[in-house]
Amino acid sequence: MAAHIYTTSQTDQHPDGIEISNWFLRRIEDKDTGGEVVCAKTGYVLQSGNCAASYEVTDSGKHYICVTANAHSAWRCIYDHVAVYQEYAK
């Protein structure tokens, strides 16, 4: 959850492993949230739709966990976190 890019272990099917990118961290890193989002995960389940969880350490040293649900798209849930941090974590 804290790696921007992660490569899985090698397997017979994937001798070089599989590279996985954390789009949440890559999308939020250039946004002014008043701190640094150090880990995050997006997801989707039928009951809560597009959802996300993230952890931020603000420039003043405060720690926040943000969890959102029911965004209308996978990208929207990331921008929802930007808006929450901008409103409450500065």
MOPAC internal coordinates of N, CA, C and O (Angstrom, degrees):
PM7 1SCF
backbone

  N    0.0000 0     0.00 0     0.00 0    0    0    0
  C    1.4463 1     0.00 0     0.00 0    1    0    0
  C    1.5198 1   112.42 1     0.00 0    2    1    0
  O    1.2310 1   119.93 1   163.00 1    3    2    1
  N    1.3350 1   117.74 1   -17.00 1    3    2    1
  C    1.4513 1   119.87 1  -178.78 1    5    3    2
  C    1.5306 1   112.68 1  -103.80 1    6    5    3
  O    1.2310 1   119.83 1   170.36 1    7    6    5
  N    1.3196 1   117.93 1    -9.64 1    7    6    5
  C    1.4653 1   121.10 1  -179.44 1    9    7    6
  C    1.5238 1   110.18 1   -87.01 1   10    9    7
  O    1.2310 1   120.70 1   -44.07 1   11   10    9
  N    1.3182 1   116.26 1   135.93 1   11   10    9
  C    1.4578 1   119.83 1   175.70 1   13   11   10
  C    1.5288 1   109.78 1   -71.98 1   14   13   11
  O    1.2310 1   120.82 1   139.94 1   15   14   13
  N    1.3228 1   116.04 1   -40.06 1   15   14   13
  C    1.4631 1   122.19 1   177.15 1   17   15   14
  C    1.5264 1   107.55 1  -136.32 1   18   17   15
  O    1.2310 1   120.85 1   -45.16 1   19   18   17
  N    1.3303 1   115.98 1   134.84 1   19   18   17
  C    1.4665 1   122.38 1  -178.44 1   21   19   18
  C    1.5240 1   108.18 1  -132.66 1   22   21   19
  O    1.2310 1   120.63 1   -41.93 1   23   22   21
  N    1.3177 1   116.39 1   138.07 1   23   22   21
  C    1.4581 1   121.07 1   176.05 1   25   23   22
  C    1.5167 1   108.69 1  -112.45 1   26   25   23
  O    1.2310 1   120.88 1   -53.48 1   27   26   25
  N    1.3339 1   115.91 1   126.52 1   27   26   25
  C    1.4603 1   120.84 1  -179.01 1   29   27   26
  C    1.5275 1   110.73 1   -71.14 1   30   29   27
  O    1.2310 1   121.02 1   -10.15 1   31   30   29
  N    1.2928 1   115.66 1   169.85 1   31   30   29
  C    1.4574 1   121.03 1   176.39 1   33   31   30
  C    1.5256 1   110.14 1   -65.35 1   34   33   31
  O    1.2310 1   121.23 1   -23.00 1   35   34   33
  N    1.3216 1   115.25 1   157.00 1   35   34   33
  C    1.4593 1   120.85 1   177.60 1   37   35   34
  C    1.5233 1   110.48 1   -71.37 1   38   37   35
  O    1.2310 1   120.92 1   -34.41 1   39   38   37
  N    1.3316 1   115.84 1   145.59 1   39   38   37
  C    1.4615 1   122.23 1   174.09 1   41   39   38
  C    1.5299 1   107.53 1  -136.72 1   42   41   39
  O    1.2310 1   120.72 1    -8.88 1   43   42   41
  N    1.3213 1   116.23 1   171.12 1   43   42   41
  C    1.4623 1   119.11 1   176.11 1   45   43   42
  C    1.5279 1   111.28 1   -60.71 1   46   45   43
  O    1.2310 1   120.75 1   140.75 1   47   46   45
  N    1.3348 1   116.18 1   -39.25 1   47   46   45
  C    1.4602 1   120.32 1  -179.84 1   49   47   46
  C    1.5348 1   112.69 1   -73.83 1   50   49   47
  O    1.2310 1   120.59 1   151.37 1   51   50   49
  N    1.3240 1   116.48 1   -28.63 1   51   50   49
  C    1.4705 1   122.17 1  -177.77 1   53   51   50
  C    1.5240 1   109.08 1  -134.04 1   54   53   51
  O    1.2310 1   120.36 1  -100.34 1   55   54   53
  N    1.3427 1   116.91 1    79.66 1   55   54   53
  C    1.4730 1   120.11 1  -174.65 1   57   55   54
  C    1.5291 1   114.29 1   -61.65 1   58   57   55
  O    1.2310 1   119.97 1   158.76 1   59   58   57
  N    1.3335 1   117.67 1   -21.24 1   59   58   57
  C    1.4663 1   120.60 1   177.48 1   61   59   58
  C    1.5178 1   111.94 1   -99.62 1   62   61   59
  O    1.2310 1   120.00 1  -176.13 1   63   62   61
  N    1.3434 1   117.60 1     3.87 1   63   62   61
  C    1.4541 1   121.07 1  -173.52 1   65   63   62
  C    1.5246 1   109.91 1    78.95 1   66   65   63
  O    1.2310 1   120.98 1     1.27 1   67   66   65
  N    1.3123 1   115.74 1  -178.73 1   67   66   65
  C    1.4643 1   121.36 1   177.71 1   69   67   66
  C    1.5246 1   107.73 1  -120.43 1   70   69   67
  O    1.2310 1   120.78 1   -51.24 1   71   70   69
  N    1.3279 1   116.12 1   128.76 1   71   70   69
  C    1.4626 1   120.47 1   178.40 1   73   71   70
  C    1.5315 1   109.41 1   -84.79 1   74   73   71
  O    1.2310 1   120.98 1   -52.94 1   75   74   73
  N    1.3227 1   115.74 1   127.06 1   75   74   73
  C    1.4577 1   122.75 1   179.26 1   77   75   74
  C    1.5191 1   107.83 1  -117.41 1   78   77   75
  O    1.2310 1   120.79 1   -47.04 1   79   78   77
  N    1.3284 1   116.09 1   132.96 1   79   78   77
  C    1.4557 1   121.03 1  -178.57 1   81   79   78
  C    1.5258 1   109.62 1  -110.30 1   82   81   79
  O    1.2310 1   120.34 1   -45.26 1   83   82   81
  N    1.3269 1   116.95 1   134.74 1   83   82   81
  C    1.4564 1   122.13 1   176.18 1   85   83   82
  C    1.5266 1   108.10 1   -88.96 1   86   85   83
  O    1.2310 1   121.24 1   -88.64 1   87   86   85
  N    1.3581 1   115.22 1    91.36 1   87   86   85
  C    1.4566 1   120.14 1  -176.38 1   89   87   86
  C    1.5129 1   112.47 1   -63.20 1   90   89   87
  O    1.2310 1   119.86 1   150.56 1   91   90   89
  N    1.3167 1   117.87 1   -29.44 1   91   90   89
  C    1.4626 1   120.29 1   178.63 1   93   91   90
  C    1.5263 1   109.31 1   -59.61 1   94   93   91
  O    1.2310 1   120.06 1   126.16 1   95   94   93
  N    1.3196 1   117.50 1   -53.84 1   95   94   93
  C    1.4662 1   120.26 1  -178.28 1   97   95   94
  C    1.5224 1   111.15 1   -63.69 1   98   97   95
  O    1.2310 1   120.43 1   141.96 1   99   98   97
  N    1.3143 1   116.79 1   -38.04 1   99   98   97
  C    1.4559 1   119.70 1  -179.19 1  101   99   98
  C    1.5258 1   111.40 1   -69.09 1  102  101   99
  O    1.2310 1   119.58 1   147.72 1  103  102  101
  N    1.3309 1   118.41 1   -32.28 1  103  102  101
  C    1.4635 1   122.11 1   179.60 1  105  103  102
  C    1.5247 1   112.95 1   -79.04 1  106  105  103
  O    1.2310 1   120.19 1   149.62 1  107  106  105
  N    1.3243 1   117.25 1   -30.38 1  107  106  105
  C    1.4581 1   119.81 1  -172.94 1  109  107  106
  C    1.5320 1   112.59 1   -95.25 1  110  109  107
  O    1.2310 1   119.84 1   163.76 1  111  110  109
  N    1.3267 1   117.92 1   -16.24 1  111  110  109
  C    1.4628 1   120.21 1  -172.18 1  113  111  110
  C    1.5295 1   113.74 1   -62.29 1  114  113  111
  O    1.2310 1   119.31 1   153.36 1  115  114  113
  N    1.3154 1   118.91 1   -26.64 1  115  114  113
  C    1.4610 1   119.94 1  -179.31 1  117  115  114
  C    1.5322 1   112.93 1   -99.15 1  118  117  115
  O    1.2310 1   120.50 1  -171.70 1  119  118  117
  N    1.3269 1   116.65 1     8.30 1  119  118  117
  C    1.4703 1   121.05 1   178.65 1  121  119  118
  C    1.5304 1   109.76 1   -94.20 1  122  121  119
  O    1.2310 1   120.76 1   -34.97 1  123  122  121
  N    1.3237 1   116.15 1   145.03 1  123  122  121
  C    1.4620 1   120.87 1   178.29 1  125  123  122
  C    1.5241 1   109.00 1   -82.89 1  126  125  123
  O    1.2310 1   120.75 1   -80.55 1  127  126  125
  N    1.3240 1   116.16 1    99.45 1  127  126  125
  C    1.4645 1   121.06 1   179.58 1  129  127  126
  C    1.5225 1   111.85 1  -108.54 1  130  129  127
  O    1.2310 1   120.26 1  -179.35 1  131  130  129
  N    1.3165 1   117.11 1     0.65 1  131  130  129
  C    1.4616 1   120.40 1  -178.39 1  133  131  130
  C    1.5119 1   113.14 1    85.32 1  134  133  131
  O    1.2310 1   120.62 1  -166.93 1  135  134  133
  N    1.3214 1   116.43 1    13.07 1  135  134  133
  C    1.4536 1   120.97 1   179.94 1  137  135  134
  C    1.5146 1   110.57 1   177.46 1  138  137  135
  O    1.2310 1   120.93 1    26.94 1  139  138  137
  N    1.3213 1   115.82 1  -153.06 1  139  138  137
  C    1.4613 1   121.05 1  -179.78 1  141  139  138
  C    1.5220 1   110.04 1  -126.33 1  142  141  139
  O    1.2310 1   120.88 1   -55.30 1  143  142  141
  N    1.3161 1   115.91 1   124.70 1  143  142  141
  C    1.4619 1   120.71 1   172.15 1  145  143  142
  C    1.5234 1   105.52 1   -78.79 1  146  145  143
  O    1.2310 1   120.51 1   -65.66 1  147  146  145
  N    1.3329 1   116.63 1   114.34 1  147  146  145
  C    1.4627 1   120.47 1  -173.48 1  149  147  146
  C    1.5197 1   113.58 1   -94.86 1  150  149  147
  O    1.2310 1   119.88 1   160.54 1  151  150  149
  N    1.3216 1   117.83 1   -19.46 1  151  150  149
  C    1.4618 1   119.75 1   173.38 1  153  151  150
  C    1.5159 1   109.19 1  -157.34 1  154  153  151
  O    1.2310 1   121.39 1   -26.98 1  155  154  153
  N    1.3361 1   114.95 1   153.02 1  155  154  153
  C    1.4614 1   119.53 1  -177.01 1  157  155  154
  C    1.5133 1   110.42 1  -164.96 1  158  157  155
  O    1.2310 1   121.41 1   -22.49 1  159  158  157
  N    1.3288 1   114.90 1   157.51 1  159  158  157
  C    1.4598 1   121.75 1   178.32 1  161  159  158
  C    1.5117 1   108.83 1  -150.06 1  162  161  159
  O    1.2310 1   120.78 1   -48.07 1  163  162  161
  N    1.3311 1   116.12 1   131.93 1  163  162  161
  C    1.4513 1   121.58 1   172.55 1  165  163  162
  C    1.5175 1   108.75 1  -102.16 1  166  165  163
  O    1.2310 1   120.79 1   -15.37 1  167  166  165
  N    1.3128 1   116.10 1   164.63 1  167  166  165
  C    1.4513 1   119.83 1   177.53 1  169  167  166
  C    1.5055 1   110.99 1  -168.38 1  170  169  167
  O    1.2310 1   121.62 1    -4.19 1  171  170  169
  N    1.3188 1   114.50 1   175.81 1  171  170  169
  C    1.4626 1   120.43 1   177.46 1  173  171  170
  C    1.5171 1   108.76 1  -146.23 1  174  173  171
  O    1.2310 1   120.83 1   -51.24 1  175  174  173
  N    1.3126 1   116.02 1   128.76 1  175  174  173
  C    1.4605 1   122.82 1   169.04 1  177  175  174
  C    1.5194 1   106.73 1  -136.42 1  178  177  175
  O    1.2310 1   120.62 1   -28.42 1  179  178  177
  N    1.2938 1   116.43 1   151.58 1  179  178  177
  C    1.4609 1   121.38 1  -176.05 1  181  179  178
  C    1.5308 1   112.26 1   -55.96 1  182  181  179
  O    1.2310 1   120.46 1   138.92 1  183  182  181
  N    1.3371 1   116.73 1   -41.08 1  183  182  181
  C    1.4604 1   121.05 1  -175.00 1  185  183  182
  C    1.5329 1   113.34 1   -68.08 1  186  185  183
  O    1.2310 1   119.70 1   147.23 1  187  186  185
  N    1.3311 1   118.18 1   -32.77 1  187  186  185
  C    1.4675 1   119.22 1  -176.77 1  189  187  186
  C    1.5228 1   113.84 1  -122.13 1  190  189  187
  O    1.2310 1   119.64 1  -176.53 1  191  190  189
  N    1.3107 1   118.29 1     3.47 1  191  190  189
  C    1.4574 1   120.90 1   177.53 1  193  191  190
  C    1.5211 1   112.44 1    66.35 1  194  193  191
  O    1.2310 1   120.67 1    29.48 1  195  194  193
  N    1.3137 1   116.32 1  -150.52 1  195  194  193
  C    1.4618 1   121.68 1   177.17 1  197  195  194
  C    1.5173 1   108.24 1   -71.64 1  198  197  195
  O    1.2310 1   120.91 1   -56.10 1  199  198  197
  N    1.3229 1   115.87 1   123.90 1  199  198  197
  C    1.4579 1   120.49 1  -176.63 1  201  199  198
  C    1.5226 1   109.83 1  -136.37 1  202  201  199
  O    1.2310 1   120.88 1   -13.03 1  203  202  201
  N    1.3100 1   115.92 1   166.97 1  203  202  201
  C    1.4623 1   120.66 1  -179.61 1  205  203  202
  C    1.5207 1   109.91 1  -156.82 1  206  205  203
  O    1.2310 1   121.76 1   -25.03 1  207  206  205
  N    1.3134 1   114.24 1   154.97 1  207  206  205
  C    1.4676 1   122.20 1   172.94 1  209  207  206
  C    1.5229 1   107.07 1  -134.49 1  210  209  207
  O    1.2310 1   120.64 1   -41.29 1  211  210  209
  N    1.3303 1   116.39 1   138.71 1  211  210  209
  C    1.4628 1   119.96 1   178.49 1  213  211  210
  C    1.5262 1   109.96 1  -146.26 1  214  213  211
  O    1.2310 1   121.97 1   -17.98 1  215  214  213
  N    1.3171 1   113.84 1   162.02 1  215  214  213
  C    1.4716 1   122.07 1  -179.54 1  217  215  214
  C    1.5188 1   107.41 1  -130.73 1  218  217  215
  O    1.2310 1   120.62 1   -53.62 1  219  218  217
  N    1.3317 1   116.42 1   126.38 1  219  218  217
  C    1.4650 1   121.27 1  -179.02 1  221  219  218
  C    1.5152 1   110.91 1  -124.65 1  222  221  219
  O    1.2310 1   121.27 1   -36.81 1  223  222  221
  N    1.3268 1   115.17 1   143.19 1  223  222  221
  C    1.4579 1   122.35 1   168.78 1  225  223  222
  C    1.5261 1   105.59 1  -110.94 1  226  225  223
  O    1.2310 1   120.71 1   -60.30 1  227  226  225
  N    1.3291 1   116.24 1   119.70 1  227  226  225
  C    1.4619 1   120.41 1  -176.63 1  229  227  226
  C    1.5204 1   110.92 1   -76.00 1  230  229  227
  O    1.2310 1   121.55 1   -14.37 1  231  230  229
  N    1.3176 1   114.64 1   165.63 1  231  230  229
  C    1.4631 1   120.31 1   177.75 1  233  231  230
  C    1.5294 1   111.42 1   -60.30 1  234  233  231
  O    1.2310 1   120.04 1   153.92 1  235  234  233
  N    1.3313 1   117.53 1   -26.08 1  235  234  233
  C    1.4680 1   121.36 1   179.50 1  237  235  234
  C    1.5328 1   111.94 1   -89.96 1  238  237  235
  O    1.2310 1   120.12 1  -179.16 1  239  238  237
  N    1.3391 1   117.37 1     0.84 1  239  238  237
  C    1.4611 1   120.79 1   175.54 1  241  239  238
  C    1.5235 1   115.69 1    95.02 1  242  241  239
  O    1.2310 1   119.83 1  -176.46 1  243  242  241
  N    1.3244 1   117.93 1     3.54 1  243  242  241
  C    1.4653 1   120.00 1   177.41 1  245  243  242
  C    1.5251 1   109.73 1   -79.49 1  246  245  243
  O    1.2310 1   121.16 1   -27.71 1  247  246  245
  N    1.3276 1   115.38 1   152.29 1  247  246  245
  C    1.4619 1   121.76 1  -178.10 1  249  247  246
  C    1.5270 1   109.09 1  -115.51 1  250  249  247
  O    1.2310 1   121.01 1   -47.38 1  251  250  249
  N    1.3347 1   115.68 1   132.62 1  251  250  249
  C    1.4602 1   121.31 1  -179.17 1  253  251  250
  C    1.5260 1   110.38 1  -131.68 1  254  253  251
  O    1.2310 1   121.16 1   -37.65 1  255  254  253
  N    1.3183 1   115.38 1   142.35 1  255  254  253
  C    1.4579 1   122.32 1   169.20 1  257  255  254
  C    1.5235 1   106.24 1  -115.01 1  258  257  255
  O    1.2310 1   120.56 1   -48.75 1  259  258  257
  N    1.3143 1   116.54 1   131.25 1  259  258  257
  C    1.4579 1   122.11 1  -179.31 1  261  259  258
  C    1.5274 1   108.47 1  -123.12 1  262  261  259
  O    1.2310 1   120.74 1   -49.36 1  263  262  261
  N    1.3125 1   116.19 1   130.64 1  263  262  261
  C    1.4622 1   121.88 1   177.01 1  265  263  262
  C    1.5226 1   107.45 1  -131.19 1  266  265  263
  O    1.2310 1   120.92 1   -52.23 1  267  266  265
  N    1.3291 1   115.85 1   127.77 1  267  266  265
  C    1.4568 1   120.75 1   178.85 1  269  267  266
  C    1.5208 1   109.80 1  -129.74 1  270  269  267
  O    1.2310 1   121.23 1   -20.04 1  271  270  269
  N    1.3328 1   115.25 1   159.96 1  271  270  269
  C    1.4617 1   120.71 1   179.56 1  273  271  270
  C    1.5179 1   110.01 1  -145.43 1  274  273  271
  O    1.2310 1   121.52 1   -15.25 1  275  274  273
  N    1.3071 1   114.69 1   164.75 1  275  274  273
  C    1.4628 1   124.19 1   172.17 1  277  275  274
  C    1.5260 1   113.90 1    64.89 1  278  277  275
  O    1.2310 1   120.23 1  -147.16 1  279  278  277
  N    1.3409 1   117.16 1    32.84 1  279  278  277
  C    1.4615 1   119.72 1   173.19 1  281  279  278
  C    1.5270 1   108.67 1   -72.84 1  282  281  279
  O    1.2310 1   119.96 1   -26.36 1  283  282  281
  N    1.3285 1   117.69 1   153.64 1  283  282  281
  C    1.4601 1   119.87 1  -176.45 1  285  283  282
  C    1.5307 1   113.40 1   -78.56 1  286  285  283
  O    1.2310 1   119.84 1   172.52 1  287  286  285
  N    1.3497 1   117.92 1    -7.48 1  287  286  285
  C    1.4634 1   120.71 1   175.42 1  289  287  286
  C    1.5281 1   109.08 1  -156.92 1  290  289  287
  O    1.2310 1   120.81 1   -14.79 1  291  290  289
  N    1.3181 1   116.06 1   165.21 1  291  290  289
  C    1.4642 1   120.72 1   178.32 1  293  291  290
  C    1.5311 1   110.83 1   -63.72 1  294  293  291
  O    1.2310 1   120.43 1   142.52 1  295  294  293
  N    1.3281 1   116.78 1   -37.48 1  295  294  293
  C    1.4650 1   119.69 1   178.96 1  297  295  294
  C    1.5177 1   111.11 1   -71.23 1  298  297  295
  O    1.2310 1   120.10 1   143.44 1  299  298  297
  N    1.3277 1   117.41 1   -36.56 1  299  298  297
  C    1.4638 1   121.07 1  -177.71 1  301  299  298
  C    1.5162 1   111.56 1   -60.93 1  302  301  299
  O    1.2310 1   119.79 1   143.70 1  303  302  301
  N    1.3285 1   118.01 1   -36.30 1  303  302  301
  C    1.4700 1   118.76 1  -178.91 1  305  303  302
  C    1.5278 1   111.24 1   -64.63 1  306  305  303
  O    1.2310 1   119.96 1   149.95 1  307  306  305
  N    1.3239 1   117.69 1   -30.05 1  307  306  305
  C    1.4718 1   120.38 1   176.28 1  309  307  306
  C    1.5259 1   109.42 1   -67.59 1  310  309  307
  O    1.2310 1   120.44 1   133.31 1  311  310  309
  N    1.3171 1   116.76 1   -46.69 1  311  310  309
  C    1.4615 1   119.81 1  -178.99 1  313  311  310
  C    1.5250 1   111.87 1   -69.03 1  314  313  311
  O    1.2310 1   120.13 1   154.23 1  315  314  313
  N    1.3268 1   117.35 1   -25.77 1  315  314  313
  C    1.4668 1   120.04 1   172.56 1  317  315  314
  C    1.5305 1   109.81 1   -61.82 1  318  317  315
  O    1.2310 1   120.14 1   139.77 1  319  318  317
  N    1.3316 1   117.34 1   -40.23 1  319  318  317
  C    1.4654 1   120.78 1   179.02 1  321  319  318
  C    1.5218 1   110.69 1   -66.58 1  322  321  319
  O    1.2310 1   120.45 1   140.56 1  323  322  321
  N    1.3162 1   116.74 1   -39.44 1  323  322  321
  C    1.4772 1   119.59 1   175.58 1  325  323  322
  C    1.5225 1   109.39 1   -56.51 1  326  325  323
  O    1.2310 1   120.50 1   131.62 1  327  326  325
  N    1.3240 1   116.65 1   -48.38 1  327  326  325
  C    1.4675 1   120.94 1  -178.04 1  329  327  326
  C    1.5355 1   111.80 1   -63.23 1  330  329  327
  O    1.2310 1   120.01 1   138.80 1  331  330  329
  N    1.3131 1   117.60 1   -41.20 1  331  330  329
  C    1.4666 1   120.82 1   179.37 1  333  331  330
  C    1.5238 1   110.29 1   -63.86 1  334  333  331
  O    1.2310 1   120.33 1   132.30 1  335  334  333
  N    1.3414 1   116.97 1   -47.70 1  335  334  333
  C    1.4746 1   119.55 1   179.31 1  337  335  334
  C    1.5206 1   111.11 1   -63.61 1  338  337  335
  O    1.2310 1   119.59 1   139.63 1  339  338  337
  N    1.3148 1   118.39 1   -40.37 1  339  338  337
  C    1.4577 1   120.05 1   179.00 1  341  339  338
  C    1.5279 1   111.62 1   -63.30 1  342  341  339
  O    1.2310 1   120.31 1   144.74 1  343  342  341
  N    1.3108 1   117.02 1   -35.26 1  343  342  341
  C    1.4660 1   120.93 1  -178.43 1  345  343  342
  C    1.5270 1   112.52 1   -78.72 1  346  345  343
  O    1.2310 1   119.93 1   138.66 1  347  346  345
  N    1.3245 1   117.73 1   -41.34 1  347  346  345
  C    1.4727 1   119.90 1  -168.14 1  349  347  346
  C    1.5300 1   115.29 1  -112.85 1  350  349  347
  O    1.2310 1   119.43 1   161.32 1  351  350  349
  N    1.3140 1   118.70 1   -18.68 1  351  350  349
  C    1.4631 1   119.44 1  -172.64 1  353  351  350
  C    1.5185 1   114.13 1  -102.09 1  354  353  351
  O    1.2310 1   119.76 1   176.51 1  355  354  353
  N    1.3093 1   118.06 1    -3.49 1  355  354  353
  C    1.4761 1   119.09 1  -179.61 1  357  355  354
  C    1.4997 1   111.89 1   -85.76 1  358  357  355
  O    1.2310 1   120.10 1   180.00 1  359  358  357

